[in-house]
Amino acid sequence: MRASTVVKCQSTPFCFRFDTPAEREALAAVYAYLCPLYNYWHPSFRLTGKEKRMDGRYQKIYEKIPKTPYERLLESSEVSEESETELRRRKNGYNPVELNSRLNGAVERLLKINREKDTVKQAFREGAGQAEAV
């Protein structure tokens, strides 16, 4: 799958309402793959400050090098050596390609459940409309 397809799939679930138990379980499965993928392999620029410009507006200042949340935790002095070892062990247990593949499958299952729910709702509406016409 191309990267653009993956991004498209990842942003799609948030355009729908997931209110059934099956949808909530499927959404939890999406996050089970999405969270480790982003925490360990997707770096981002962190906002480090804001400076007021001459015109009164603010300019945001970001880190020079993007880092993952995992890298930021390892750099923190508040994290114990035991926790660092556990974090490294967890990261080594994941395969980013496999996580991405499973994430795409979980998103597809979620969207399928949502489409099926919408089909049932549509059929119910059409049936109710026919009953009123009689």
C-alpha positions as CSV (number, residue, x, y, z in Angstrom):
1,M,0.0,0.0,0.0
2,R,1.3,3.5,-0.8
3,A,1.9,5.9,2.1
4,S,-0.8,8.3,0.8
5,T,-3.4,5.5,1.1
6,V,-2.4,4.9,4.6
7,V,-2.7,8.5,5.6
8,K,-6.1,8.7,3.9
9,C,-7.3,5.6,5.8
10,Q,-6.0,6.9,9.1
11,S,-7.8,10.2,8.8
12,T,-11.1,8.6,7.6
13,P,-12.4,7.1,10.9
14,F,-12.8,10.5,12.5
15,C,-15.5,11.6,9.9
16,F,-18.0,9.1,11.2
17,R,-20.0,8.4,14.4
18,F,-19.0,5.2,16.2
19,D,-21.7,4.6,18.7
20,T,-22.3,0.8,18.7
21,P,-20.4,-1.6,20.9
22,A,-18.9,-3.3,17.8
23,E,-17.7,0.0,16.5
24,R,-16.1,0.9,19.8
25,E,-14.3,-2.4,19.9
26,A,-13.1,-1.9,16.4
27,L,-11.9,1.6,17.2
28,A,-10.0,0.3,20.2
29,A,-8.3,-2.1,17.9
30,V,-7.3,0.8,15.6
31,Y,-5.8,2.6,18.6
32,A,-4.0,-0.5,19.8
33,Y,-1.9,-0.4,16.6
34,L,-1.9,3.4,16.1
35,C,-0.5,4.4,19.5
36,P,2.7,2.3,19.4
37,L,3.3,3.3,15.8
38,Y,3.2,7.0,16.6
39,N,4.9,6.8,19.9
40,Y,7.9,4.8,18.7
41,W,8.3,5.7,15.0
42,H,6.7,9.0,14.0
43,P,8.8,11.9,15.0
44,S,7.3,15.4,15.4
45,F,8.5,18.9,16.1
46,R,7.7,20.1,19.6
47,L,6.8,23.7,20.3
48,T,9.6,25.1,22.5
49,G,8.4,28.7,22.9
50,K,6.7,31.8,21.4
51,E,8.2,35.2,20.8
52,K,6.3,38.4,20.4
53,R,7.0,40.1,17.2
54,M,7.1,43.9,16.5
55,D,3.6,43.8,15.1
56,G,2.2,42.3,18.2
57,R,1.7,38.8,16.8
58,Y,3.5,35.7,18.2
59,Q,6.0,33.6,16.3
60,K,6.1,30.0,17.3
61,I,9.6,28.3,17.9
62,Y,10.0,24.6,17.4
63,E,12.7,22.1,18.1
64,K,15.4,21.9,15.4
65,I,15.3,18.1,15.1
66,P,12.0,16.2,15.3
67,K,11.8,13.4,17.9
68,T,9.4,10.7,18.8
69,P,7.7,10.6,22.2
70,Y,9.8,7.5,22.9
71,E,13.0,9.5,22.3
72,R,11.8,12.3,24.5
73,L,11.1,9.9,27.4
74,L,14.6,8.4,27.1
75,E,16.2,11.8,27.3
76,S,14.2,12.8,30.4
77,S,16.0,12.7,33.7
78,E,12.8,11.8,35.5
79,V,12.6,8.3,33.9
80,S,14.2,5.6,35.9
81,E,16.7,3.1,34.4
82,E,14.2,0.3,35.0
83,S,11.5,2.2,33.0
84,E,14.0,2.9,30.2
85,T,14.8,-0.8,29.9
86,E,11.1,-1.6,29.8
87,L,10.5,1.0,27.1
88,R,13.4,-0.4,25.0
89,R,12.1,-3.9,25.5
90,R,8.6,-2.9,24.3
91,K,10.0,-1.1,21.2
92,N,12.0,-4.1,20.2
93,G,8.9,-6.2,20.4
94,Y,7.2,-4.2,17.7
95,N,7.7,-4.3,14.0
96,P,6.6,-1.0,12.4
97,V,5.8,-2.6,9.0
98,E,3.6,-5.2,10.7
99,L,1.9,-2.5,12.9
100,N,1.1,-0.4,9.9
101,S,-0.3,-3.4,8.0
102,R,-2.5,-4.4,11.0
103,L,-3.5,-0.8,11.5
104,N,-4.8,-0.6,7.9
105,G,-6.7,-3.9,8.4
106,A,-8.2,-2.6,11.7
107,V,-9.3,0.6,10.0
108,E,-10.9,-1.4,7.1
109,R,-12.8,-3.5,9.7
110,L,-14.0,-0.4,11.5
111,L,-15.2,1.2,8.3
112,K,-16.9,-2.1,7.2
113,I,-18.8,-2.2,10.5
114,N,-19.8,1.4,10.1
115,R,-21.0,0.8,6.5
116,E,-23.1,-2.2,7.6
117,K,-24.7,-0.1,10.4
118,D,-25.5,2.6,7.9
119,T,-27.0,0.0,5.5
120,V,-29.2,-1.3,8.3
121,K,-30.3,2.2,9.3
122,Q,-31.1,3.1,5.7
123,A,-33.2,-0.1,5.3
124,F,-35.0,0.7,8.5
125,R,-35.8,4.2,7.3
126,E,-37.0,3.0,3.9
127,G,-39.2,0.3,5.6
128,A,-40.6,2.9,8.0
129,G,-41.4,5.2,5.1
130,Q,-43.2,2.5,3.3
131,A,-45.3,1.6,6.4
132,E,-46.4,5.3,6.7
133,A,-47.4,5.4,3.1
134,V,-49.8,2.4,3.5
